[in-house]
Amino acid sequence: MFGRRKRNPEDFSEELRAHLALEAQQLKKEGLSAGEAEMAARRRLGNIVQSEERFYESSRWIWLEQLRKDIHLAFRQLAHNKGFTTVALLTLALGIGANTAVFTLVHAVMLQSLPVANPSQLYRLGDTADCCTLGGHQERFSIYSYSLYQYLRDHTPEFDEMAAFGAQAGRFSVRRGSVQGLPTPLLGEFVSGNYFTMFGVRAAAGRTLLATDDSIGAPPVAVLSYRTWQQRYALDPNLVGSTFVINGTSYTIAGIAPAGFFGDTLRADPPDFWIPLSAEPIVRGQNSILNHAGDHWLYLNRAPQARG
């Protein structure tokens, strides 16, 4: 019954022995000797020791008791072997730390979606992640030349957007036009004018790049990352519309990318700013590869055509 208190094992043993004594006494009255009566009583009642053990096991969590004993023994052994204990604890700490780091990376790369509008609808065009084939023939397509990107963009109506971006970010000399002093080396990435449109992200301030920005002769503009705006320029609102000198050429900061947007690829050092592909000859000068059909240096992303 609920609320009934469990009997103590000692009380149960006393009760068994009382039954044994009563049974032996009754048998003596029937004419058996004391020894014969006790033996007959034991046969009738069965093995008292086994009965006590079964009662003990039924009234306790044996595994919990055994666990307590094992833990107690383990701590005693660890206390007697301090050198081994120290090594074991350090090994556990390193193992837990490494697993935590790996899980953090996997969580960021595989479990979390890109901070864009519709990450499940974005596709990377290619079958590898090689970088970069500057000239020569590709056996497996993963990166593309600028001319091939233009052809695919103009002849694949199945996709709403096809954007291109440099497979590697480059380090550029950057100085705010209104500030005197040495320039700062920052990471920049060349992207097509529809780069931000394809991702469906909006600027935190100002605007992102437009298709019209990515054309020869267009006024040079750049979009700054939120992280760089925060860490290097203390979220200065006057930065939007100001002039930055990038590798000797003046660029207008059109806007700031949204917070949390790190770009198209997970990198240890994401881009600090983005500039149009059409600006590549201006920035690189004689080292430009924009119009070299044999130089493959662009990744392509695509978004499927919306269906009504």
Secondary structure as a PSIPRED ss2 file (coil, helix, strand):
# PSIPRED VFORMAT (PSIPRED V4.0)

   1 M C   1.000  0.000  0.000
   2 F C   1.000  0.000  0.000
   3 G C   1.000  0.000  0.000
   4 R C   1.000  0.000  0.000
   5 R C   1.000  0.000  0.000
   6 K C   1.000  0.000  0.000
   7 R C   1.000  0.000  0.000
   8 N C   1.000  0.000  0.000
   9 P H   0.000  1.000  0.000
  10 E H   0.000  1.000  0.000
  11 D H   0.000  1.000  0.000
  12 F H   0.000  1.000  0.000
  13 S H   0.000  1.000  0.000
  14 E H   0.000  1.000  0.000
  15 E H   0.000  1.000  0.000
  16 L H   0.000  1.000  0.000
  17 R H   0.000  1.000  0.000
  18 A H   0.000  1.000  0.000
  19 H H   0.000  1.000  0.000
  20 L H   0.000  1.000  0.000
  21 A H   0.000  1.000  0.000
  22 L H   0.000  1.000  0.000
  23 E H   0.000  1.000  0.000
  24 A H   0.000  1.000  0.000
  25 Q H   0.000  1.000  0.000
  26 Q H   0.000  1.000  0.000
  27 L H   0.000  1.000  0.000
  28 K H   0.000  1.000  0.000
  29 K H   0.000  1.000  0.000
  30 E C   1.000  0.000  0.000
  31 G C   1.000  0.000  0.000
  32 L C   1.000  0.000  0.000
  33 S C   1.000  0.000  0.000
  34 A H   0.000  1.000  0.000
  35 G H   0.000  1.000  0.000
  36 E H   0.000  1.000  0.000
  37 A H   0.000  1.000  0.000
  38 E H   0.000  1.000  0.000
  39 M H   0.000  1.000  0.000
  40 A H   0.000  1.000  0.000
  41 A H   0.000  1.000  0.000
  42 R H   0.000  1.000  0.000
  43 R H   0.000  1.000  0.000
  44 R H   0.000  1.000  0.000
  45 L H   0.000  1.000  0.000
  46 G C   1.000  0.000  0.000
  47 N C   1.000  0.000  0.000
  48 I H   0.000  1.000  0.000
  49 V H   0.000  1.000  0.000
  50 Q H   0.000  1.000  0.000
  51 S H   0.000  1.000  0.000
  52 E H   0.000  1.000  0.000
  53 E H   0.000  1.000  0.000
  54 R H   0.000  1.000  0.000
  55 F H   0.000  1.000  0.000
  56 Y H   0.000  1.000  0.000
  57 E H   0.000  1.000  0.000
  58 S H   0.000  1.000  0.000
  59 S H   0.000  1.000  0.000
  60 R C   1.000  0.000  0.000
  61 W C   1.000  0.000  0.000
  62 I H   0.000  1.000  0.000
  63 W H   0.000  1.000  0.000
  64 L H   0.000  1.000  0.000
  65 E H   0.000  1.000  0.000
  66 Q H   0.000  1.000  0.000
  67 L H   0.000  1.000  0.000
  68 R H   0.000  1.000  0.000
  69 K H   0.000  1.000  0.000
  70 D H   0.000  1.000  0.000
  71 I H   0.000  1.000  0.000
  72 H H   0.000  1.000  0.000
  73 L H   0.000  1.000  0.000
  74 A H   0.000  1.000  0.000
  75 F H   0.000  1.000  0.000
  76 R H   0.000  1.000  0.000
  77 Q H   0.000  1.000  0.000
  78 L H   0.000  1.000  0.000
  79 A H   0.000  1.000  0.000
  80 H H   0.000  1.000  0.000
  81 N C   1.000  0.000  0.000
  82 K H   0.000  1.000  0.000
  83 G H   0.000  1.000  0.000
  84 F H   0.000  1.000  0.000
  85 T H   0.000  1.000  0.000
  86 T H   0.000  1.000  0.000
  87 V H   0.000  1.000  0.000
  88 A H   0.000  1.000  0.000
  89 L H   0.000  1.000  0.000
  90 L H   0.000  1.000  0.000
  91 T H   0.000  1.000  0.000
  92 L H   0.000  1.000  0.000
  93 A H   0.000  1.000  0.000
  94 L H   0.000  1.000  0.000
  95 G H   0.000  1.000  0.000
  96 I H   0.000  1.000  0.000
  97 G H   0.000  1.000  0.000
  98 A H   0.000  1.000  0.000
  99 N H   0.000  1.000  0.000
 100 T H   0.000  1.000  0.000
 101 A H   0.000  1.000  0.000
 102 V H   0.000  1.000  0.000
 103 F H   0.000  1.000  0.000
 104 T H   0.000  1.000  0.000
 105 L H   0.000  1.000  0.000
 106 V H   0.000  1.000  0.000
 107 H H   0.000  1.000  0.000
 108 A H   0.000  1.000  0.000
 109 V H   0.000  1.000  0.000
 110 M H   0.000  1.000  0.000
 111 L H   0.000  1.000  0.000
 112 Q C   1.000  0.000  0.000
 113 S C   1.000  0.000  0.000
 114 L C   1.000  0.000  0.000
 115 P C   1.000  0.000  0.000
 116 V C   1.000  0.000  0.000
 117 A C   1.000  0.000  0.000
 118 N C   1.000  0.000  0.000
 119 P H   0.000  1.000  0.000
 120 S H   0.000  1.000  0.000
 121 Q H   0.000  1.000  0.000
 122 L C   1.000  0.000  0.000
 123 Y E   0.000  0.000  1.000
 124 R E   0.000  0.000  1.000
 125 L C   1.000  0.000  0.000
 126 G C   1.000  0.000  0.000
 127 D C   1.000  0.000  0.000
 128 T C   1.000  0.000  0.000
 129 A C   1.000  0.000  0.000
 130 D C   1.000  0.000  0.000
 131 C C   1.000  0.000  0.000
 132 C C   1.000  0.000  0.000
 133 T E   0.000  0.000  1.000
 134 L E   0.000  0.000  1.000
 135 G C   1.000  0.000  0.000
 136 G C   1.000  0.000  0.000
 137 H C   1.000  0.000  0.000
 138 Q C   1.000  0.000  0.000
 139 E C   1.000  0.000  0.000
 140 R C   1.000  0.000  0.000
 141 F C   1.000  0.000  0.000
 142 S C   1.000  0.000  0.000
 143 I C   1.000  0.000  0.000
 144 Y E   0.000  0.000  1.000
 145 S C   1.000  0.000  0.000
 146 Y H   0.000  1.000  0.000
 147 S H   0.000  1.000  0.000
 148 L H   0.000  1.000  0.000
 149 Y H   0.000  1.000  0.000
 150 Q H   0.000  1.000  0.000
 151 Y H   0.000  1.000  0.000
 152 L H   0.000  1.000  0.000
 153 R H   0.000  1.000  0.000
 154 D H   0.000  1.000  0.000
 155 H C   1.000  0.000  0.000
 156 T C   1.000  0.000  0.000
 157 P C   1.000  0.000  0.000
 158 E C   1.000  0.000  0.000
 159 F E   0.000  0.000  1.000
 160 D E   0.000  0.000  1.000
 161 E E   0.000  0.000  1.000
 162 M E   0.000  0.000  1.000
 163 A E   0.000  0.000  1.000
 164 A E   0.000  0.000  1.000
 165 F E   0.000  0.000  1.000
 166 G E   0.000  0.000  1.000
 167 A C   1.000  0.000  0.000
 168 Q C   1.000  0.000  0.000
 169 A C   1.000  0.000  0.000
 170 G E   0.000  0.000  1.000
 171 R E   0.000  0.000  1.000
 172 F E   0.000  0.000  1.000
 173 S E   0.000  0.000  1.000
 174 V E   0.000  0.000  1.000
 175 R E   0.000  0.000  1.000
 176 R E   0.000  0.000  1.000
 177 G C   1.000  0.000  0.000
 178 S C   1.000  0.000  0.000
 179 V C   1.000  0.000  0.000
 180 Q C   1.000  0.000  0.000
 181 G C   1.000  0.000  0.000
 182 L C   1.000  0.000  0.000
 183 P C   1.000  0.000  0.000
 184 T E   0.000  0.000  1.000
 185 P E   0.000  0.000  1.000
 186 L E   0.000  0.000  1.000
 187 L E   0.000  0.000  1.000
 188 G E   0.000  0.000  1.000
 189 E E   0.000  0.000  1.000
 190 F E   0.000  0.000  1.000
 191 V E   0.000  0.000  1.000
 192 S C   1.000  0.000  0.000
 193 G C   1.000  0.000  0.000
 194 N C   1.000  0.000  0.000
 195 Y H   0.000  1.000  0.000
 196 F H   0.000  1.000  0.000
 197 T H   0.000  1.000  0.000
 198 M H   0.000  1.000  0.000
 199 F H   0.000  1.000  0.000
 200 G C   1.000  0.000  0.000
 201 V C   1.000  0.000  0.000
 202 R C   1.000  0.000  0.000
 203 A C   1.000  0.000  0.000
 204 A C   1.000  0.000  0.000
 205 A E   0.000  0.000  1.000
 206 G E   0.000  0.000  1.000
 207 R C   1.000  0.000  0.000
 208 T C   1.000  0.000  0.000
 209 L C   1.000  0.000  0.000
 210 L C   1.000  0.000  0.000
 211 A H   0.000  1.000  0.000
 212 T H   0.000  1.000  0.000
 213 D H   0.000  1.000  0.000
 214 D C   1.000  0.000  0.000
 215 S C   1.000  0.000  0.000
 216 I C   1.000  0.000  0.000
 217 G C   1.000  0.000  0.000
 218 A C   1.000  0.000  0.000
 219 P C   1.000  0.000  0.000
 220 P C   1.000  0.000  0.000
 221 V E   0.000  0.000  1.000
 222 A E   0.000  0.000  1.000
 223 V E   0.000  0.000  1.000
 224 L E   0.000  0.000  1.000
 225 S C   1.000  0.000  0.000
 226 Y H   0.000  1.000  0.000
 227 R H   0.000  1.000  0.000
 228 T H   0.000  1.000  0.000
 229 W H   0.000  1.000  0.000
 230 Q H   0.000  1.000  0.000
 231 Q H   0.000  1.000  0.000
 232 R H   0.000  1.000  0.000
 233 Y H   0.000  1.000  0.000
 234 A C   1.000  0.000  0.000
 235 L C   1.000  0.000  0.000
 236 D C   1.000  0.000  0.000
 237 P H   0.000  1.000  0.000
 238 N H   0.000  1.000  0.000
 239 L H   0.000  1.000  0.000
 240 V C   1.000  0.000  0.000
 241 G C   1.000  0.000  0.000
 242 S C   1.000  0.000  0.000
 243 T E   0.000  0.000  1.000
 244 F E   0.000  0.000  1.000
 245 V E   0.000  0.000  1.000
 246 I E   0.000  0.000  1.000
 247 N C   1.000  0.000  0.000
 248 G C   1.000  0.000  0.000
 249 T E   0.000  0.000  1.000
 250 S E   0.000  0.000  1.000
 251 Y E   0.000  0.000  1.000
 252 T E   0.000  0.000  1.000
 253 I E   0.000  0.000  1.000
 254 A E   0.000  0.000  1.000
 255 G E   0.000  0.000  1.000
 256 I E   0.000  0.000  1.000
 257 A C   1.000  0.000  0.000
 258 P C   1.000  0.000  0.000
 259 A C   1.000  0.000  0.000
 260 G C   1.000  0.000  0.000
 261 F C   1.000  0.000  0.000
 262 F C   1.000  0.000  0.000
 263 G C   1.000  0.000  0.000
 264 D C   1.000  0.000  0.000
 265 T C   1.000  0.000  0.000
 266 L C   1.000  0.000  0.000
 267 R C   1.000  0.000  0.000
 268 A C   1.000  0.000  0.000
 269 D C   1.000  0.000  0.000
 270 P C   1.000  0.000  0.000
 271 P C   1.000  0.000  0.000
 272 D C   1.000  0.000  0.000
 273 F E   0.000  0.000  1.000
 274 W E   0.000  0.000  1.000
 275 I E   0.000  0.000  1.000
 276 P E   0.000  0.000  1.000
 277 L H   0.000  1.000  0.000
 278 S H   0.000  1.000  0.000
 279 A H   0.000  1.000  0.000
 280 E H   0.000  1.000  0.000
 281 P H   0.000  1.000  0.000
 282 I H   0.000  1.000  0.000
 283 V H   0.000  1.000  0.000
 284 R H   0.000  1.000  0.000
 285 G H   0.000  1.000  0.000
 286 Q H   0.000  1.000  0.000
 287 N H   0.000  1.000  0.000
 288 S C   1.000  0.000  0.000
 289 I C   1.000  0.000  0.000
 290 L C   1.000  0.000  0.000
 291 N C   1.000  0.000  0.000
 292 H C   1.000  0.000  0.000
 293 A C   1.000  0.000  0.000
 294 G C   1.000  0.000  0.000
 295 D E   0.000  0.000  1.000
 296 H E   0.000  0.000  1.000
 297 W C   1.000  0.000  0.000
 298 L E   0.000  0.000  1.000
 299 Y E   0.000  0.000  1.000
 300 L E   0.000  0.000  1.000
 301 N E   0.000  0.000  1.000
 302 R E   0.000  0.000  1.000
 303 A E   0.000  0.000  1.000
 304 P E   0.000  0.000  1.000
 305 Q C   1.000  0.000  0.000
 306 A C   1.000  0.000  0.000
 307 R C   1.000  0.000  0.000
 308 G C   1.000  0.000  0.000
